[in-house]
C-alpha cells in the first residue's frame, strides 16, 4: 500500500518557507494596523481642530490635476476607507494565524481579505495601487504553494 502523505503532513511541522511568509505577514499586518490607528488619531485631531481638505480643494485657480489628487487623498483618508482597511487587516491576520496553524481555511480568508483590500479603495474613489496588487498577489501565490502542507 502506497503512502501519499508528505513528511510535514505526518509530523505536523510547518515548512520553513511557510514560516517565513507568515512572519512577514505578521509584521506587515502589525505595521498596517499601527499606521491606520495613527491615521484615525490624526484624522480625529484634524477634524477637532477644524482642518479640512475641502478648504484647500476649493481654492480659486487650483490646478485640475492637483485638485484630482486632493480628491483621491480625501477618499483614501475617509472614515469608511480607514475602518474598512483596519477590518481587512485584522481579517487577513486571522487568515495568517490559521495558516501558521496549518489550517487551509486560513488561505481562503487571507486571499479574500487581500482582494477586498485592493477593491475597497476603488469603490471609495481612492485609486488603485499597482505595487500593492503585485505584493498581494505574490503573497497569495506563495501561500498557495504551501497549501499541500495544510489541512
C-alpha positions in Angstrom: 0.0 0.0 0.0 1.3 3.4 -1.0 1.7 6.3 1.5 0.8 9.6 -0.3 1.5 11.9 2.7 4.4 14.3 2.8 6.7 14.4 5.9 5.1 17.7 7.0 1.7 16.1 7.0 2.9 13.2 9.0 4.7 15.3 11.7 2.5 18.4 11.6 5.6 20.6 11.3 5.4 23.9 9.4 7.8 24.2 6.4 10.4 27.0 6.7 9.0 28.8 3.6 5.6 29.0 5.2 7.0 30.1 8.5 8.9 33.0 6.8 5.8 34.0 4.8 3.7 34.1 8.0 6.3 36.1 9.9 6.5 38.6 7.1 2.7 38.8 7.0 2.5 39.3 10.8 5.0 42.2 10.5 3.1 43.7 7.6 -0.3 43.4 9.4 1.1 44.9 12.6 2.6 47.9 10.7 -0.6 48.4 8.7 -2.8 48.3 11.8 -0.5 50.7 13.7 -0.3 53.2 10.8 -4.1 53.0 10.3 -4.6 53.7 14.1 -2.3 56.7 13.8 -4.3 57.8 10.8 -7.5 57.6 12.9 -5.9 59.7 15.6 -4.6 62.2 13.1 -7.9 62.5 11.3 -9.8 62.9 14.6 -7.4 65.6 15.7 -7.7 67.4 12.4 -11.4 67.3 12.4 -11.5 68.6 16.0 -9.2 71.5 15.0 -11.5 72.2 12.1 -8.9 71.4 9.4 -10.4 70.1 6.2 -9.2 69.3 2.7 -12.4 70.9 1.4 -10.9 74.3 2.1 -7.8 73.6 0.1 -9.5 71.7 -2.8 -11.9 74.6 -3.4 -9.2 77.3 -3.7 -9.5 79.6 -6.7 -7.1 78.8 -9.5 -6.3 75.3 -8.3 -4.6 73.1 -10.9 -7.1 70.4 -12.0 -4.5 67.7 -11.6 -3.8 68.8 -8.1 -7.5 69.0 -7.3 -8.0 65.4 -8.6 -5.1 64.3 -6.3 -6.7 66.0 -3.4 -10.0 64.2 -4.1 -8.2 60.9 -4.1 -6.4 61.8 -0.8 -9.8 62.7 0.7 -11.2 59.3 -0.3 -8.1 57.5 1.0 -8.4 59.2 4.4 -12.1 58.8 4.6 -13.6 57.1 7.6 -15.1 54.2 5.5 -11.7 53.5 3.9 -9.7 53.7 7.2 -12.2 51.5 9.1 -12.5 49.0 6.2 -8.8 48.8 5.9 -8.3 48.0 9.6 -11.0 45.4 9.5 -9.5 43.8 6.4 -6.0 43.8 8.0 -7.4 42.1 11.1 -9.3 39.5 8.9 -6.1 38.9 6.9 -4.2 38.5 10.1 -6.7 35.9 11.3 -6.0 34.0 8.0 -2.3 34.1 8.6 -2.7 32.8 12.1 -4.8 29.9 10.8 -2.1 29.2 8.1 0.5 29.3 10.9 -1.5 26.5 12.5 -1.5 24.7 9.1 -5.2 25.2 8.5 -6.2 25.6 4.8 -9.2 27.8 5.5 -6.7 30.5 6.6 -5.5 30.7 3.0 -9.0 31.5 1.7 -9.6 34.0 4.5 -6.3 35.7 3.7 -6.9 35.7 0.0 -10.4 37.2 0.4 -9.2 39.9 2.7 -6.3 40.7 0.3 -8.5 41.0 -2.8 -11.1 43.1 -0.9 -8.3 45.3 0.3 -7.5 46.1 -3.4 -11.1 46.6 -4.3 -12.2 48.8 -1.3 -10.1 51.9 -2.4 -11.5 51.6 -5.9 -15.1 51.6 -4.6 -14.4 54.6 -2.4 -12.6 56.5 -5.1 -9.1 56.4 -3.6 -7.5 54.8 -6.6 -5.6 51.6 -7.2 -2.1 50.7 -6.2 -0.2 48.6 -8.8 2.6 47.9 -6.3 0.0 46.8 -3.7 -1.6 44.5 -6.1 1.7 42.9 -7.1 2.7 42.3 -3.5 -0.8 41.0 -2.6 -0.9 38.5 -5.5 2.7 37.5 -4.9 2.0 36.5 -1.3 -1.3 34.8 -2.3 0.7 32.8 -4.9 3.5 31.9 -2.4 0.9 30.8 0.2 -0.8 28.8 -2.5 2.4 26.9 -3.0 2.1 25.8 0.7 -1.5 24.6 0.5 -0.2 21.0 0.3 1.1 21.3 3.8 -2.2 22.5 5.3 -5.2 20.5 6.3 
